Amino acid sequence: MKRIAILVMMTTALFFVTGNATAQIDAENAPGEVHINLSLAYAKVLVNGEEWDNTDFVNNGKTLIIRGIDRNAPQEFTVEASEEGFAPVTFRIEGKKKYKKTRKKRVISFVAKQSIRFKKVEKKPETRAEKTPKPVKDAAIKNQRSKAPKAKELDTDKASRKADPAKVRAPKGK
């Protein structure tokens, strides 16, 4: 009976030791994840100039998770806002140093975190050649407008109303 118990304990210990060693071997080559906190909801991502499909959004589109990144090589990320009028943001992650090891139950993952703010793109002022010329008004129309009586010239003076009984208003009330 003792021999069987010792044999079971040795196989169990051997199983745990080899299982832990294979986990370490896999951890060296395990792909990484990049978590990006965005200032705007939802964005398009390019990894090394190519569109990347293995992405997820959490927190109502404010956090972008990029999965399947090679941790051994430096990666360049370009994030483009989903809304127009904002400039794309580019940043670079250099190798394994930026990735932190995280463990959820038996799953080991390596996560790099980045936070970015999109900046508004200023509209370029138009040059003189691009501006459309203002329409020229007809000289006859200008003359007609200048001959029209101005408000000061109209008979709205109180003194002239008192002098002319036809312009005086009847008293209100009784």
Protein Blocks (a to p, Z undefined) as FASTA:
>chain_A
ZZmmmmmmmmmmmmmmmmmmmmmmmmmmpccddddddfbeciaddeehiacfbbcdeehh
iaccdehiafkbccddddddfbghiacdddddehjklpccddehjaccdddddddddddd
ddddddfklpccdddddfklmmmmmmpccfklpccbfklmmmmmklpccdehZZ
